[in-house]
Amino acid sequence: MAVTQTFTKDSDAILDYEFNWTDWLSPSETISSYVITASPGITVDSDTNTEDKVTVWLSSGTAGQPYTVACRITTNQARTDERTMTIRVTNR
């Protein structure tokens, strides 16, 4: 199931964005690994995870351009899912 969210950020901002699987994971299921991929032009500065969420810190980007950032997880029950967000960069 692919879920897409859209966010707006300033090209100079360094902000955190969250991929949340809380409602999708079954009881006692947790995120065991994940991979973040981003469109060229936006920078993934860092990422972290908990048992049910992945947070990615993003910077840069060109005003007027949309970028996609995807997170693919694998759980401790060997299930996989991917979520994608769109980051629209503007000058605020």
Contacts in CASP RR format, 6 or more apart in sequence:
PFRMAT RR
TARGET T0000
AUTHOR 0000-0000-0000
METHOD contacts of the structure
MODEL  1
MAVTQTFTKDSDAILDYEFNWTDWLSPSETISSYVITASPGITVDSDTNT
EDKVTVWLSSGTAGQPYTVACRITTNQARTDERTMTIRVTNR
1 24 0 8 1.000
1 81 0 8 1.000
2 82 0 8 1.000
2 83 0 8 1.000
2 84 0 8 1.000
3 83 0 8 1.000
3 84 0 8 1.000
4 83 0 8 1.000
4 84 0 8 1.000
4 85 0 8 1.000
4 86 0 8 1.000
5 83 0 8 1.000
5 85 0 8 1.000
5 86 0 8 1.000
6 85 0 8 1.000
6 86 0 8 1.000
6 87 0 8 1.000
6 88 0 8 1.000
7 17 0 8 1.000
7 85 0 8 1.000
7 86 0 8 1.000
7 87 0 8 1.000
7 88 0 8 1.000
8 87 0 8 1.000
8 88 0 8 1.000
8 89 0 8 1.000
8 90 0 8 1.000
9 15 0 8 1.000
9 58 0 8 1.000
9 87 0 8 1.000
9 88 0 8 1.000
9 89 0 8 1.000
9 90 0 8 1.000
10 89 0 8 1.000
10 90 0 8 1.000
10 91 0 8 1.000
10 92 0 8 1.000
11 60 0 8 1.000
11 61 0 8 1.000
11 62 0 8 1.000
11 63 0 8 1.000
11 89 0 8 1.000
11 90 0 8 1.000
11 91 0 8 1.000
13 59 0 8 1.000
14 45 0 8 1.000
14 57 0 8 1.000
14 58 0 8 1.000
14 59 0 8 1.000
15 57 0 8 1.000
15 58 0 8 1.000
15 59 0 8 1.000
16 55 0 8 1.000
16 56 0 8 1.000
16 57 0 8 1.000
16 58 0 8 1.000
17 55 0 8 1.000
17 56 0 8 1.000
17 57 0 8 1.000
17 58 0 8 1.000
17 69 0 8 1.000
17 85 0 8 1.000
17 87 0 8 1.000
18 53 0 8 1.000
18 54 0 8 1.000
18 55 0 8 1.000
19 53 0 8 1.000
19 54 0 8 1.000
19 55 0 8 1.000
19 56 0 8 1.000
19 71 0 8 1.000
19 73 0 8 1.000
19 83 0 8 1.000
19 85 0 8 1.000
20 52 0 8 1.000
20 53 0 8 1.000
21 31 0 8 1.000
21 52 0 8 1.000
21 53 0 8 1.000
21 73 0 8 1.000
21 81 0 8 1.000
21 83 0 8 1.000
22 52 0 8 1.000
22 53 0 8 1.000
24 81 0 8 1.000
25 31 0 8 1.000
25 52 0 8 1.000
25 75 0 8 1.000
26 77 0 8 1.000
29 75 0 8 1.000
29 76 0 8 1.000
29 77 0 8 1.000
29 79 0 8 1.000
30 51 0 8 1.000
30 52 0 8 1.000
30 75 0 8 1.000
30 76 0 8 1.000
31 49 0 8 1.000
31 50 0 8 1.000
31 51 0 8 1.000
31 52 0 8 1.000
31 53 0 8 1.000
31 54 0 8 1.000
31 73 0 8 1.000
31 74 0 8 1.000
31 75 0 8 1.000
31 76 0 8 1.000
32 74 0 8 1.000
32 75 0 8 1.000
32 76 0 8 1.000
33 73 0 8 1.000
33 74 0 8 1.000
34 47 0 8 1.000
34 49 0 8 1.000
34 54 0 8 1.000
34 71 0 8 1.000
34 72 0 8 1.000
34 73 0 8 1.000
34 74 0 8 1.000
35 71 0 8 1.000
35 72 0 8 1.000
36 44 0 8 1.000
36 47 0 8 1.000
36 54 0 8 1.000
36 56 0 8 1.000
36 69 0 8 1.000
36 70 0 8 1.000
36 71 0 8 1.000
37 69 0 8 1.000
37 70 0 8 1.000
37 72 0 8 1.000
38 44 0 8 1.000
38 58 0 8 1.000
38 67 0 8 1.000
38 68 0 8 1.000
38 69 0 8 1.000
38 70 0 8 1.000
39 67 0 8 1.000
39 68 0 8 1.000
39 69 0 8 1.000
41 60 0 8 1.000
41 61 0 8 1.000
41 62 0 8 1.000
41 65 0 8 1.000
41 67 0 8 1.000
42 58 0 8 1.000
42 59 0 8 1.000
42 60 0 8 1.000
42 61 0 8 1.000
42 67 0 8 1.000
42 69 0 8 1.000
42 87 0 8 1.000
42 89 0 8 1.000
43 58 0 8 1.000
43 59 0 8 1.000
43 60 0 8 1.000
43 61 0 8 1.000
44 56 0 8 1.000
44 57 0 8 1.000
44 58 0 8 1.000
44 69 0 8 1.000
45 57 0 8 1.000
45 58 0 8 1.000
45 59 0 8 1.000
46 56 0 8 1.000
46 57 0 8 1.000
47 54 0 8 1.000
47 55 0 8 1.000
47 56 0 8 1.000
47 57 0 8 1.000
48 54 0 8 1.000
48 55 0 8 1.000
49 55 0 8 1.000
54 71 0 8 1.000
54 73 0 8 1.000
56 69 0 8 1.000
56 71 0 8 1.000
58 69 0 8 1.000
58 87 0 8 1.000
61 67 0 8 1.000
61 89 0 8 1.000
62 89 0 8 1.000
63 89 0 8 1.000
63 90 0 8 1.000
63 91 0 8 1.000
64 88 0 8 1.000
64 89 0 8 1.000
64 90 0 8 1.000
65 88 0 8 1.000
65 89 0 8 1.000
66 86 0 8 1.000
66 87 0 8 1.000
66 88 0 8 1.000
66 89 0 8 1.000
67 86 0 8 1.000
67 87 0 8 1.000
67 88 0 8 1.000
67 89 0 8 1.000
68 84 0 8 1.000
68 85 0 8 1.000
68 86 0 8 1.000
68 87 0 8 1.000
69 84 0 8 1.000
69 85 0 8 1.000
69 87 0 8 1.000
70 82 0 8 1.000
70 83 0 8 1.000
70 84 0 8 1.000
70 85 0 8 1.000
71 82 0 8 1.000
71 83 0 8 1.000
71 84 0 8 1.000
72 80 0 8 1.000
72 81 0 8 1.000
72 82 0 8 1.000
73 80 0 8 1.000
73 81 0 8 1.000
73 82 0 8 1.000
74 80 0 8 1.000
END
